[in-house]
Amino acid sequence: MPLDWIVDQLGHLEDGVNREHYTGKIKPDLSKIGRVFAELKIS
């Protein structure tokens, strides 16, 4: 996902918060990524 989209979704003003607290700590479930994109209507 684009970094600016992630920052916006989490409500942060800067990426530093995301890098400090989330990078590498949240392991995505890639088996569900298709459903997530479908729900977001991203093609």
LUMLUM-650050 format. One record per atom (N, C-alpha, C): residue number from 1; x, y, z; residue in three letters. Coordinates in steps of 0.2 Angstrom, whole numbers, plus 5000, padded with zeros to 4 digits. Layout:
N
+-----+------+------+------+------+
| pos |    X |    Y |    Z | code |
+-----+------+------+------+------+
| NUM |    X |    Y |    Z |  ALA |
...
+-----+------+------+------+------+
***
This chain:
43
+-----+------+------+------+------+
| pos |    X |    Y |    Z | code |
+-----+------+------+------+------+
|   1 | 5004 | 4994 | 5000 |  MET |
|   1 | 5000 | 5000 | 5000 |  MET |
|   1 | 5004 | 5006 | 5000 |  MET |
|   2 | 5002 | 5011 | 4997 |  PRO |
|   2 | 5006 | 5018 | 4997 |  PRO |
|   2 | 5007 | 5020 | 5004 |  PRO |
|   3 | 5013 | 5023 | 5006 |  LEU |
|   3 | 5014 | 5025 | 5012 |  LEU |
|   3 | 5009 | 5031 | 5014 |  LEU |
|   4 | 5008 | 5035 | 5010 |  ASP |
|   4 | 5004 | 5041 | 5012 |  ASP |
|   4 | 4997 | 5039 | 5013 |  ASP |
|   5 | 4994 | 5033 | 5010 |  TRP |
|   5 | 4988 | 5031 | 5011 |  TRP |
|   5 | 4988 | 5028 | 5018 |  TRP |
|   6 | 4993 | 5024 | 5020 |  ILE |
|   6 | 4993 | 5021 | 5027 |  ILE |
|   6 | 4993 | 5026 | 5032 |  ILE |
|   7 | 4997 | 5031 | 5031 |  VAL |
|   7 | 4998 | 5036 | 5036 |  VAL |
|   7 | 4991 | 5040 | 5037 |  VAL |
|   8 | 4987 | 5041 | 5032 |  ASP |
|   8 | 4981 | 5044 | 5032 |  ASP |
|   8 | 4976 | 5039 | 5036 |  ASP |
|   9 | 4976 | 5033 | 5034 |  GLN |
|   9 | 4971 | 5028 | 5037 |  GLN |
|   9 | 4972 | 5028 | 5045 |  GLN |
|  10 | 4978 | 5028 | 5047 |  LEU |
|  10 | 4980 | 5028 | 5054 |  LEU |
|  10 | 4979 | 5034 | 5058 |  LEU |
|  11 | 4978 | 5040 | 5054 |  GLY |
|  11 | 4977 | 5046 | 5057 |  GLY |
|  11 | 4983 | 5050 | 5059 |  GLY |
|  12 | 4989 | 5048 | 5057 |  HIS |
|  12 | 4995 | 5051 | 5059 |  HIS |
|  12 | 4997 | 5056 | 5054 |  HIS |
|  13 | 5000 | 5061 | 5057 |  LEU |
|  13 | 5002 | 5067 | 5052 |  LEU |
|  13 | 5009 | 5065 | 5049 |  LEU |
|  14 | 5013 | 5061 | 5052 |  GLU |
|  14 | 5020 | 5060 | 5049 |  GLU |
|  14 | 5021 | 5052 | 5049 |  GLU |
|  15 | 5025 | 5050 | 5045 |  ASP |
|  15 | 5027 | 5043 | 5044 |  ASP |
|  15 | 5031 | 5040 | 5050 |  ASP |
|  16 | 5035 | 5045 | 5054 |  GLY |
|  16 | 5039 | 5042 | 5059 |  GLY |
|  16 | 5035 | 5038 | 5064 |  GLY |
|  17 | 5029 | 5040 | 5066 |  VAL |
|  17 | 5025 | 5036 | 5071 |  VAL |
|  17 | 5024 | 5029 | 5068 |  VAL |
|  18 | 5023 | 5028 | 5062 |  ASN |
|  18 | 5022 | 5022 | 5059 |  ASN |
|  18 | 5028 | 5017 | 5059 |  ASN |
|  19 | 5034 | 5021 | 5057 |  ARG |
|  19 | 5040 | 5017 | 5057 |  ARG |
|  19 | 5042 | 5015 | 5064 |  ARG |
|  20 | 5041 | 5019 | 5069 |  GLU |
|  20 | 5043 | 5018 | 5076 |  GLU |
|  20 | 5039 | 5012 | 5079 |  GLU |
|  21 | 5032 | 5012 | 5078 |  HIS |
|  21 | 5028 | 5008 | 5082 |  HIS |
|  21 | 5025 | 5002 | 5078 |  HIS |
|  22 | 5025 | 5002 | 5071 |  TYR |
|  22 | 5022 | 4997 | 5067 |  TYR |
|  22 | 5026 | 4993 | 5063 |  TYR |
|  23 | 5031 | 4996 | 5060 |  THR |
|  23 | 5035 | 4993 | 5055 |  THR |
|  23 | 5038 | 4986 | 5058 |  THR |
|  24 | 5037 | 4981 | 5054 |  GLY |
|  24 | 5040 | 4975 | 5056 |  GLY |
|  24 | 5036 | 4971 | 5062 |  GLY |
|  25 | 5032 | 4974 | 5065 |  LYS |
|  25 | 5028 | 4972 | 5071 |  LYS |
|  25 | 5022 | 4968 | 5069 |  LYS |
|  26 | 5019 | 4971 | 5064 |  ILE |
|  26 | 5012 | 4969 | 5061 |  ILE |
|  26 | 5014 | 4964 | 5055 |  ILE |
|  27 | 5012 | 4958 | 5056 |  LYS |
|  27 | 5013 | 4953 | 5050 |  LYS |
|  27 | 5006 | 4953 | 5047 |  LYS |
|  28 | 5006 | 4955 | 5040 |  PRO |
|  28 | 5000 | 4955 | 5036 |  PRO |
|  28 | 4998 | 4948 | 5035 |  PRO |
|  29 | 4992 | 4946 | 5034 |  ASP |
|  29 | 4989 | 4940 | 5032 |  ASP |
|  29 | 4988 | 4941 | 5024 |  ASP |
|  30 | 4993 | 4939 | 5020 |  LEU |
|  30 | 4993 | 4940 | 5013 |  LEU |
|  30 | 4987 | 4935 | 5010 |  LEU |
|  31 | 4985 | 4930 | 5013 |  SER |
|  31 | 4980 | 4926 | 5010 |  SER |
|  31 | 4973 | 4930 | 5009 |  SER |
|  32 | 4972 | 4935 | 5013 |  LYS |
|  32 | 4966 | 4939 | 5013 |  LYS |
|  32 | 4967 | 4946 | 5009 |  LYS |
|  33 | 4972 | 4947 | 5006 |  ILE |
|  33 | 4974 | 4953 | 5002 |  ILE |
|  33 | 4969 | 4955 | 4997 |  ILE |
|  34 | 4967 | 4950 | 4993 |  GLY |
|  34 | 4962 | 4950 | 4988 |  GLY |
|  34 | 4955 | 4953 | 4990 |  GLY |
|  35 | 4953 | 4950 | 4995 |  ARG |
|  35 | 4947 | 4952 | 4998 |  ARG |
|  35 | 4947 | 4959 | 5001 |  ARG |
|  36 | 4953 | 4961 | 5004 |  VAL |
|  36 | 4953 | 4968 | 5006 |  VAL |
|  36 | 4953 | 4973 | 5000 |  VAL |
|  37 | 4957 | 4971 | 4995 |  PHE |
|  37 | 4956 | 4976 | 4989 |  PHE |
|  37 | 4950 | 4976 | 4986 |  PHE |
|  38 | 4946 | 4971 | 4986 |  ALA |
|  38 | 4939 | 4971 | 4983 |  ALA |
|  38 | 4935 | 4975 | 4987 |  ALA |
|  39 | 4935 | 4975 | 4994 |  GLU |
|  39 | 4931 | 4979 | 4998 |  GLU |
|  39 | 4933 | 4986 | 4998 |  GLU |
|  40 | 4939 | 4988 | 4996 |  LEU |
|  40 | 4941 | 4995 | 4995 |  LEU |
|  40 | 4940 | 4997 | 4988 |  LEU |
|  41 | 4937 | 4993 | 4984 |  LYS |
|  41 | 4936 | 4994 | 4977 |  LYS |
|  41 | 4942 | 4997 | 4973 |  LYS |
|  42 | 4948 | 4994 | 4975 |  ILE |
|  42 | 4954 | 4996 | 4972 |  ILE |
|  42 | 4955 | 4991 | 4966 |  ILE |
|  43 | 4957 | 4993 | 4960 |  SER |
|  43 | 4958 | 4988 | 4955 |  SER |
|  43 | 4965 | 4989 | 4952 |  SER |
+-----+------+------+------+------+
***
